[in-house]
Amino acid sequence: MYVECESESGAVPQNQPFSDMNQSNENWTTVIKPRNKLLEVNLKELWDYRDLISLFIKRNVITQYKQTILGPLWYIVQPALSVIMYMIVFGGIAGIPTDGVPRPLFYLAGTCMWQYFSDCLTKTSNTFVSNAGIFGKVYFPRLAMPISDVLSNLVRFGIQVAFFLVIYLIYGVIGGSGAHFTWFALLFPLLVLMLAGLALGFGILFSSMTTKYRDLQVLFSFAVSLWMYATPIVYPLSQTKSMFWNGIPVHKLMCLNPVTPIIETFKYGFLGCGEFVGWRWLVYSFVFMLALLALGIVVFNKVQRSFMDTV
């Protein structure tokens, strides 16, 4: 087995057998070797590379809207334009109710949460393909890249949530909005963590698959677009309680979507609209997230051993 390593003297020998390295008198500070276990995450190694992760986060935030006219204002303009479109199409033309909550608040609440999830999902799903150049030149924990994507999107998400709260306060001053906080709003950090975990799990899983089958990227983008309409973003979940598909309540089928309980709990916590989906569905989403992360890490660790041969 050959490794790349770094000695305290600063010399970096190339292609030195590991057996000879053990016999060397030099003290090695870094030893790079393949992982034997697929379900393995070296948290200490990720922590050691925290400076690199922070650099990736700064890069993602700065370059996203670099050389644009509005710059970071796009963080607010994008959800605002989406809300206006939803109000015209789903509120005006389709006439879909929003459980007595003003349409801008209802649509903005769902849009903020979904936008964070879809952005993290899209970026992490391209981890291997979009970063093949840097992966082939230098070693660092490969999970650092998708993790930095998830964390950098928190900046955008925080700005959009602040925009949502400003609109919320405006309607509160006007009065008669019908929206009110419930104690479920305290679950907000957990809901964000669950969204990030789901996006990271799905992202690294599909990223591992697209290294060999590139056409899955097109299919995946199409699936994410359809996924939004299978999640109660532009309509309340309560509207599906009277609907059945082959004798099965559509309400329960939609709750099988792990994102649905998260979105509905957020809306119920901040808007007080609809009904709480229940703890069993939140626990289901949380367990689904853990299982998905475990599966994603297994596939990710397996693919990263030889993905440079296929990318």
N, C-alpha and C positions, 0 to 999 in steps of 0.2 A: 504494500500500500504506500502511495506517495502522498505527501502533504505539503502544503505551503505553510510556512511558519516564520516567525519573527523572533530574533534573538535579542537579548538585552544590549548587545554590542551594535545593533542596528543592521547587521547583515541579514539578508534574506536569501538563503540557499534555495535553489530550485531543484525539484525532482529528487529530493533526498529520501532514501528508504526510511521507513518508520523504525525499522530494527536498528539501523545505524544511528538514527537520531537519539534513541534511548541510550546508546553507548557514548554519545557526545558529552564533552565536559561542559558545554554551554547550557545555560538555563533558558529554556524556551518559555516565552510568555503567551504565545498563541499557537494552538494546534487545531488544524482544520481537518476533520474526518467525517465520513458519511454517518448518518444516523441509522442505527439498527432497528429502532422502533418507529413504526409509522405514526402511531398516536403519541407524538412527543412534541411538546412545545418548550423550548428552553427559555423560560421567562428571564433568567439571569442574563442570558446573552442579549435578549431584546432590550433589557434595561441598560446593559453596557453600551448599546448602540442608540441610546435615547437622543443623543445629540444629532445623529444622522436622521432619525425620525423627525426631529424638530425642523431640520433643514428641508426635508421633503414636504413637511406641512407648510412652511413658509413659501417654498417654491410653488406649491399647488395654489395657495391663496393669491400670491402676487401675479402669477402668470395667467390666471384664469381670465381676467378682464384687463390685462395689460394692453396698452395702445388702443383703448376704447374711449369713446366720448364720455359716457356716463360712469364708467369704472364700477366701483362697488355699488353704485345706485341700482345696477341691474339686479342685485339681490332683492330689491324691493319692487322694481318695475316688473320683473317676470311674474311673481305671484299676483301682483295687482292686475296685470293683463289677463292672466288665467281666470281670476275671479270675475272680471268683467265679461269674459267669454261664457263662463258657466252661468252667469246671471241671465245673459241673453238667450242661450240655447236651452239650458235645463230649467231655468226659472221662468223665463218669458215664454218661449215656444212650447216646451214640453210641459210646463206648469207643475213640475215636481215640487212638493212641499218640503219644508226644512224644519219641521217640528216646532213651528212658532218662533224660531230664531231668525233674526235678520239675515238675509241671504249672504251679504258680504262676510259676516262673521262665520256663518256655517261653512261656506266654501273655503274661506281663508284658513280655518282650523284644519280642515282635511288636507288642503293643498300644502301647508307647511310640513306636516308630518310625512305625507307621501313624497314630497320633493326630496326630503332628506334621505328617505329610504331608497328611492329610485336613483338618486345621484351616487350614493355609496355603492349600490348594486351595479350600476353601469361601469363605474371606474374600477372597482375591484375585479370585475369579470374580465377585464383586459390586462390584468397584472403581468402575465407572462409575455403576451404578444407585444404590448406597448413598451415594455422595459427589457426586452431581450438584449438590446445593445449594452446596457449597463450591467445586466446580470452576467454577461459573458466576459466582462473585463475585471470585475472586482468582487470580492466576497463580502457579503453581509447577510444577516438573516433575511430570507426572502419574504417572510411574513411582515417584515418592517414596511414594505411597500404598500400592501393593502391596508394595514393598520393606519399608516399615515394618511391614506385617502379617506378613511372613515373619520379620523380626527380632524382633518382639514375641513371637511364638510360641516363640522360643528360650528365653524365661524359663520358660514352662510345661514345655517339653521338658526343660530342665535339671533342674527339680525332679523330674520323673517318672523321669529316668535316675538321679538320686541315690536315689530310692525303690527303684528296681530294684537298685541296688548294695547298698543296705542289706539287702534280702531275700536277695540273693546271698551276702552275708557271713554272714547268719543260717544259711543252709543250709550254708555252708562250716564254721561252728563246729559245727553238728550232725553234719556228716560224712555221707559216703555219698550225696551229691547226684548224682554223676555228671557235674556241670558243671565245666568248667575253661577257663581262658583259653588262647587261641592267639595267635600273633603277628599274626593278621589283625585283632585288636582295635585295632592301631595305625592301621588304616584308618578308624577311627571318624569323624574330622573330615571326611575325603573323602566318606564315606557320607552324613553330614548335609548337606554341601554339595550333593551330587547330589539328595537328597530336596528340598531347598529350591529348587534349579534346576528340577526337574520340576514342583513345585507352582506356582512362579512362571510357568513357561512355559504350562502348561495353564490356570492361573488367568487370566492376562491375555488368552489366546486366547478363552476362553469369555466373559470379561467383555466383550470387544469384540463378540461375537456376540449377547449378551443385551441390548445397548442397543436393538436393533431387534426382536428376537424374544424377548419376555419368557417365553414358555412353555418356553423352553430351560432356564430355571432349575429348573423342576420335574423335567424330564428329567435334568438334570445331577445333582441331589441323589439321584435314584434310581440313576443310573449309579455314583456314588461308593459307595453302599451295596453294590451288587453287586460293585464292583471289589475290595472287601476280601476277599470270598470267592474271588476269582480270584487272590488273593495268599496265600502260605503264612503266615498269621497264626495261625490256630487249628489248623493241621495241618502236619506236616513235609513238605517237598518230596519227601523220599525215598519217601513213600507213593504217589507218582504214577509212579514209574519203571516199574512193571509194567502201567501203564494205557495204552491206545491209543485214538485217535479217528480213524477212517478210515485206519488203518494208520500214523498219525503218533504218536510217543510224546507223551503228555500232558505229560511232564516238559519237553520242548523247547518245547511251546506255551506253557506257563506261564512259561518263561524269556523269552519274547518280551514279556511284561509287564515294562516297564523297572523297576518297583519290586521285582520278585521277586529279582533278583540282589543288590540292596541289602539287603533284609531277611534273606536267607539268609546273606550275608557277615557281617552283624551277629551273627546267632545263632551262626554257626560261630566267630566271633572271641571272643565272650563266654561261650558255653555249650559250645563244642566238639562240638555235636551235628550229625548229618547229615554231609554232604560239601560241600566247597567247590565252588561252581557252576562255577568256572573263570574265568580272566582274560578270556577272550573275551566272556563274558556281562557282566562288569563294564565292559569297554571299550564293549560295545554300549550299555549303559545310559548311559554317560558321553557317547557320541556322540549318542545319542537326545536327551539333555538339551540339548546344545549346539544341535542342529538345531531342537528344539522352542522354545528360547529365541529363536532367530533368527526363526522363523516368528511366534511370539507378538509380538515387538517390531515386525515389519513390519505385522501386522494392527492392533496397538495404536496405532502411530503414524498409520496411515491413518484409523482410526476417531476418534481424539481430535480430529482437525481439525473434525469436524462433528457429534460425538455429542450436543452440546447441542440440536441441532435435532430429534433423535429421542427423547431420554430424556424 
